[in-house]
Every structure is written in C-alpha cells, then in structure tokens.
Amino acid sequence: MTRQREVILEEIRKLDCHPTADAIYEAVRKRLPRISMGTVYRNLDILASCGMIRKLEPDFPQMHFDCNTKEHYHVTCIKCGKIEDAHLETVKDSVEHLESAMGSLTKFGIFGHRLEFLGICAECRAKGETLPVADPVSDADAAEGDPEQGVQGGVVRSEISKG
C-alpha cells in the first residue's frame, strides 16, 4: 500500500464519522501538504473497491465514506446530509429470512441489502428545521397504487420520517 493511501485510510479512521471526500482531503493535507484532491479521490475509489472502506451514496451531492465495512445501517439528515450509524442489533436469522423471502418474491438473486433511515439531525432541529409535510392527495394516490401520482419506481414521493 502506498504511503498516501495509508495516510488517507488512517485519517478516515480518525474522523469517527462518515466524512466527505473534502473533509478527508483537508485532514490528509495536514500530514501530506502537497497531495492533490484528485489523488485523494483516486485513492478513496481504490480503498472502496478493495473493501477497506465503504462508499456511501446518499441523495446529496457529496459522496461520504465509512471505514466500518461490516453490515450496518445508517440514519441520514434530510436537511444537511449528515450521516450517522444507526446502532441497531440485527438478528442474523431474521436478515437472512428477509433476503430469502425477497429472493422468492422477485426474480433477483439477493446477495445483500441496504437500509437507510431518514430524519432531521439535532443540529438542524435546533435551527428550526421541521419534517416535510405530507401531501394528502399524493399519499391517497400512493395508497391506491396510482403510478402517475404518488409512487415513482416503487418509492412514495412524500416521505415522512420521525426525528
């Protein structure tokens, strides 16, 4: 492993969060002042493809990374994009049962799953951010399964999360 890659991995582990590439770059530059953003991005991709870190792809412009590569869940703030681990005990048999059932219900060969909880973080709530208001018309159409109104690709457009 190259020195640059080692430093990047060490800095991700030190950050104890789900940092963006920009945050990782800033941390790495303190130790390697001449490193470029492009080098950091390339090494993050390599570390992710080797399974040493996990690339998180939330519905926000910036990619986040996680040094915890074990199966676990996340909670994402819908206002600022902050990601935290959702500390849930997973019962292996129930997860395997769910994946097996999904494989039986679809024509997919299921090999894993992702679960992301959505909400508003404490910092955003302190700033007065609130939950999105549900659209009763869209929710009614979604309940009836109207593909033109409330559901897109199997996902209800108006999501309500408890913060």
C-alpha positions as CSV (number, residue, x, y, z in Angstrom):
1,M,0.0,0.0,0.0
2,T,1.3,3.4,-0.9
3,R,2.2,6.0,1.8
4,Q,-0.5,8.3,0.5
5,R,-3.2,5.5,0.7
6,E,-2.0,4.6,4.2
7,V,-2.4,8.2,5.4
8,I,-5.8,8.5,3.8
9,L,-7.0,5.4,5.5
10,E,-5.6,6.4,8.8
11,E,-7.3,9.8,8.6
12,I,-10.7,8.3,7.7
13,R,-10.4,6.0,10.8
14,K,-9.5,9.0,13.0
15,L,-12.5,11.1,11.9
16,D,-15.0,8.8,13.6
17,C,-17.8,9.9,11.3
18,H,-18.9,9.5,7.7
19,P,-16.7,12.1,6.1
20,T,-17.0,13.6,2.7
21,A,-14.0,13.5,0.3
22,D,-13.4,17.2,1.0
23,A,-13.2,16.6,4.8
24,I,-10.8,13.7,4.2
25,Y,-8.7,15.8,1.9
26,E,-8.4,18.6,4.5
27,A,-7.4,16.1,7.2
28,V,-4.8,14.4,4.9
29,R,-3.3,17.8,3.8
30,K,-2.2,18.4,7.3
31,R,0.1,15.4,7.0
32,L,0.8,15.5,3.3
33,P,0.6,19.2,2.3
34,R,1.4,18.5,-1.4
35,I,-1.4,15.9,-2.0
36,S,-4.0,16.8,-4.6
37,M,-7.7,16.4,-4.4
38,G,-7.6,14.1,-7.4
39,T,-5.1,11.9,-5.7
40,V,-7.4,11.7,-2.6
41,Y,-10.4,10.8,-4.9
42,R,-8.5,8.1,-6.8
43,N,-7.2,6.5,-3.5
44,L,-10.7,6.6,-2.0
45,D,-12.0,4.8,-5.0
46,I,-9.2,2.2,-4.7
47,L,-9.8,1.7,-1.0
48,A,-13.5,1.3,-1.6
49,S,-13.0,-1.2,-4.4
50,C,-10.6,-3.2,-2.2
51,G,-13.3,-3.3,0.6
52,M,-11.2,-1.3,3.1
53,I,-13.7,1.5,3.3
54,R,-17.3,1.8,2.1
55,K,-18.6,4.4,-0.3
56,L,-21.9,5.8,0.9
57,E,-24.1,7.3,-1.8
58,P,-26.8,9.4,-0.2
59,D,-29.2,11.6,-2.1
60,F,-26.9,14.6,-1.6
61,P,-24.2,16.0,-4.0
62,Q,-21.2,14.9,-1.9
63,M,-20.2,11.3,-1.5
64,H,-19.5,10.1,2.0
65,F,-17.1,7.3,3.1
66,D,-17.2,4.9,6.0
67,C,-14.3,2.9,7.4
68,N,-16.7,0.4,9.0
69,T,-17.2,-2.1,6.3
70,K,-19.3,-4.5,8.4
71,E,-23.0,-4.7,7.5
72,H,-24.8,-1.9,9.5
73,Y,-27.4,0.7,8.9
74,H,-27.4,4.5,8.7
75,V,-29.6,7.5,9.5
76,T,-29.3,10.5,7.2
77,C,-30.4,14.0,7.9
78,I,-32.7,15.1,5.1
79,K,-31.8,18.8,5.6
80,C,-28.0,18.9,5.8
81,G,-27.0,15.4,4.6
82,K,-25.2,14.3,7.9
83,I,-24.9,10.5,8.2
84,E,-24.6,8.6,11.4
85,D,-24.6,4.9,12.2
86,A,-27.9,3.6,13.3
87,H,-26.9,1.4,16.2
88,L,-29.4,-1.5,15.8
89,E,-29.0,-5.1,16.8
90,T,-29.6,-7.2,13.8
91,V,-30.7,-10.8,14.2
92,K,-28.8,-12.8,11.6
93,D,-31.6,-15.3,11.1
94,S,-34.2,-12.5,10.5
95,V,-32.0,-10.7,8.0
96,E,-31.3,-14.0,6.1
97,H,-35.0,-14.8,6.2
98,L,-35.8,-11.3,4.8
99,E,-33.3,-11.7,2.0
100,S,-34.5,-15.2,1.2
101,A,-38.2,-14.0,1.1
102,M,-37.2,-11.2,-1.2
103,G,-35.5,-13.6,-3.5
104,S,-38.6,-15.7,-3.6
105,L,-40.9,-12.7,-4.3
106,T,-38.8,-11.4,-7.1
107,K,-36.6,-12.8,-9.9
108,F,-33.5,-11.4,-8.3
109,G,-30.7,-13.4,-6.8
110,I,-30.4,-11.5,-3.5
111,F,-26.9,-11.2,-2.0
112,G,-27.4,-8.3,0.4
113,H,-29.4,-5.2,1.3
114,R,-29.2,-1.6,2.4
115,L,-31.4,0.2,4.9
116,E,-31.2,3.9,5.5
117,F,-33.3,5.8,8.0
118,L,-34.2,9.4,7.1
119,G,-34.8,12.2,9.7
120,I,-33.6,15.6,10.8
121,C,-30.5,15.7,13.0
122,A,-30.3,17.5,16.3
123,E,-28.3,20.4,14.9
124,C,-30.9,21.1,12.1
125,R,-33.8,20.7,14.6
126,A,-32.1,23.3,16.8
127,K,-32.1,25.6,13.8
128,G,-35.8,25.2,13.5
129,E,-35.9,22.7,10.6
130,T,-39.0,20.6,10.6
131,L,-40.3,17.5,8.9
132,P,-41.7,17.7,5.4
133,V,-45.5,18.0,5.4
134,A,-47.2,15.1,3.7
135,D,-49.3,15.8,0.7
136,P,-52.7,14.1,1.4
137,V,-53.5,13.8,-2.3
138,S,-50.2,12.1,-3.2
139,D,-50.5,9.9,-0.1
140,A,-54.0,8.8,-1.1
141,D,-52.9,8.1,-4.7
142,A,-49.9,6.2,-3.4
143,A,-52.2,4.0,-1.3
144,E,-54.3,3.3,-4.4
145,G,-51.1,2.5,-6.3
146,D,-51.6,5.2,-8.9
147,P,-48.2,5.2,-10.8
148,E,-48.8,8.7,-12.2
149,Q,-49.4,10.4,-8.9
150,G,-47.9,9.1,-5.6
151,V,-45.3,6.4,-6.5
152,Q,-42.2,6.6,-8.6
153,G,-40.3,3.4,-9.2
154,G,-41.9,1.8,-6.1
155,V,-41.0,4.7,-3.8
156,V,-43.5,7.0,-2.4
157,R,-42.5,10.6,-3.2
158,S,-43.6,12.2,0.0
159,E,-41.5,10.6,2.8
160,I,-42.2,11.3,6.4
161,S,-39.5,10.5,8.9
162,K,-39.7,10.8,12.7
163,G,-36.9,13.0,14.0
